[in-house]
Amino acid sequence: MTNVLVCVKRAPDPTGEVVLTDDGLRVDGRYAGYTTSAHEESAVALAVQLTEGSDGTVTVLSVGSEDSIEQIRAGIAVGATDGILVEADADLLGPADVADAIAQAVRARAEAGTTYDLVLLGNDAADTGDFQVGVRLAYLLDRPVAAGIQQVEVSDGRATLRGEGPDGTEVFEVDLPAVVTVLEGGVAPKYPSVMGRMRAKKAPVETVAWTGSAAGSGRQVLTVPEAPPSQVTVIGEGAAAAPALVSVLRELGVVSR
């Protein structure tokens, strides 16, 4: 039996236009909407896959405001068991603060009798790209950590982890309990059914308060790069454009010369 904790973040939808807050320190999601990153969706899918057909549990945790319950219930709708909301002002938190809040929740659950063999996180935050929380959390919990993982197998108290490195597939074996950051691409994301959505509405979500003191991100400012210039060349009009079009297609290798 494997118990898994999956950490997700309420983040602005990365497919929309990137707009910064007035102070330039955060991505403003009021216009694009909020979602869970593709990395974290993959982490939830991996966790559900690991516990299918067993007595294992999947708990989805988020650190933030009450609005983050939306992302927690999205994870429950695709197979997670329950959720934990660690209430805190996410705008004031840096990676070290988030790691501390998660560690506090893990320890509290352990004291109550529930231990997690695996803690899964997205490889990086969809909005800030910090790449830090997983490693910081592993140090706080004194657990082994692996990053950029796409496939996870558990057997006899050990996890076999696979991810794509610069020279091909990398394989790691770690003792449990462990912390793993997940990179999208190794498992198909799960989509909620009507029954899953109904179950998610009734599933328990524990709300706890973070008692730490925020150190902040230390971020100075974010910038949105200008869009690269686009250039259009008109090769002709009507039937007269046909020879020029064929020439372009030949240059691109679409048609034979």
N, C-alpha and C positions, 0 to 999 in steps of 0.2 A: 504494500500500500504506500502510495506517494502523495504527500500533501504539498501543494504548490501555492505560493503567493505570487500574484502577478501585479506589478505596479504600473499604473497608467496615469497619464497626465491630460487634463483638459487643455487642449491647445488649439489655437486658431487653425482653421482649415488651410493646409498649405497649397491647395489647388486654386484658392482665390487670390485676388490681388493683395499684395503685401502692403499693409498700412501700419505705420508706427504710431505709438502713443505720442502725446505732445512733448513729453520729456525725452523721447528717443531711446528709451531703455527697454521697451518691450514691443512685441508685435500686437497690434490692436485687432482683436477678433470680432468686434461689434458688427462689422459689415460682412465679413466672409463667413462668420459662424464658427462654431467650435466642434471639435471631433477628437478622436483618438488616432495617434500616428500609425502608419502602416507597420512600423517595427513592433509596436505594442499590440496591434491586432494579431500579428504573427505569434507574439508571446502568449496571448490568450489561447490561440488555436493549438499551439504546442502543448500547453498545460492541459487543455481538455483532452487532447490526443493521448497524453501520458496517463491520464486517470480513467479513461474509458474502460468499462468492464471490470472496475475494481472498486474498493471502498475508499479510494483516495478522494481528496477534495481540492477544489480550486477556489481560492479567495482572491477577489480583485480589490486592490487598495489604491486610493488616490489621496494626494495631499493638496488641499485647497479649500475653496468655499463650498457651500451647500450645492452650488450648481454642478460640482464635479460628480454628484450622484448620478447624473445623466450618463457619464462615461462608465461608471461602475455598473450600472444596470445594463448598459450595452454589452458588457462582458458577461454578465449573468445570463443575458438573453441567448448567448451562443454556447452555453454549457457550464459556466462557472457556478459555484455552489452558493456563495454569499459574498458580502463586501464589507470593506472598512473605509470610512471617510475620516482622515486625520484633518480636522479643521484648522486652518491657518490662512493667513493672507498670503497667497502665492506670489503676489507682486513684490513682497518684501523678502522672499526667500532666495538663497543661492543654493548651489549644488550641495554644499556641506550641510545646510539646514534641512534640505529635503531628505538626504541620507540619514540624518539624525532622527527625523520624524518617522521614517520607515523603520529604523532600528528600534525605536521606542515601541512601536506597535508590535513588531515581531517579538520583543521581549515580554510585552504584556500578554500576548496570546500564549506564549510558552508558560508563563506563570499560571495562566488559567487552564493549562493542560493541552493546548494545541501547538504543536511544533511544525515547522515547515521544512521539508527536505530540500526544496528548491525555492529560491526567490528569483523570479524572472523580471527583467526590465527591458524597455526598448534600448537599442544600442545608443541612441542619443535623443535629445528632446527635439520635437518637430519645429519648435519656434526658436529656441536659443542654441541648439546644437552643442550642449555643454560637454557631452561624453564623459562625465565625471561621477554621476550619482552611483552607478553600479560598483565602481571600484571603491569609492568612499564607504559605501554600505558594507562591502565585504570586509574592509578593515575594522569597521565598528563592531561587526558581528564575529570577527575572527574566523572567517570562512574563506575557502578558495574561491577564485573568481576567474571567469573566462569571458571574453568579449567577442562580439561579431559572430555569434553562433546561430546556425540556421536549422540544425537538427539535434534532437536530444533523445537519448535512450537511457533508461534506468534499470539496473539489475544488481541485486545483492549488495545494496548500499553504496553503489558507485554509479556515476553518470558518465556516459560516453557522449562527447560533444563534437559536432562537426561544423566547420565553417569554411568559407572560401578565402584563401590567402593569396598572396602574389604569385605563388608557385603551384597553386592547385588547392585541393581539399586538405584542410588541416584537421587532425583528430586529437582530442584531448580526453584524458580520463581523470576524473576528480572524485574524491571521497565526498559523500553527502554528510551533512548539509552543505550546500554551495550556493553561490550567487552567479547568475548567468545573464549577460545582456544579449538580446536577440536582434538579429538583422533580418529584415524581410527577405522573402524569396525561397525559403526552405520548406515552407508549408503554405497551402492555400488558405486564405482567410476564411473564416466561417461567417455565414450570414444568418441572421435570426429568423426563425419561423414565427408564425402567429402564436403558437403555443409557447415558444421561447419568450416572446415579449410579454405574454400574460404571466408566465412564471416569474419573470424578472421584476414585475411590479409588486409581487408578494414576497419576494426573497428578502431575508434579513440583511440590513446594512447597518453595521455598528458605527456610531459616531463617537470619536474620541477627540480630545483637545491636545494639541502639541504643547508641551510645557517648556520647550527650549527658548532660547533667545536668538533672534535672527541676526546672523552675521552679514547677510546680503550677498549679492553676486559679485560685487566689486566692478561691475560692468560700467564703462564710461559712456558709451553711446553706440547705438546700432545705426547703420546706414543702408539704404536701399540703392543698389547700383543702377545707373541709368540703363534703360533698355538699349541693346545694340542697334545701331542704325540699320534700316532695311533699304534695299535698293531694288527697283523694278525696271526691267528693260522691255520695252515694247518691240517685238520682232516683226510686227506687221499687222495688218487687218484683213479679215476675211480669207478668201482663197489665196491671196497673195502671200500670206504668212506661212503657207505649207512648206515651201523649200527651206525657209529658215528654221522652222520647227523640226524638220527631219535632220537638219545639220546639228541642232542642239542635242537631239536624241542620240545621234551617232557619237557625239563628243562624250555623252554620259554613258555610252555603252549599252543603252537600252535596245537599240537596233543595230544590226550588223552593217558594216560599211559597204 
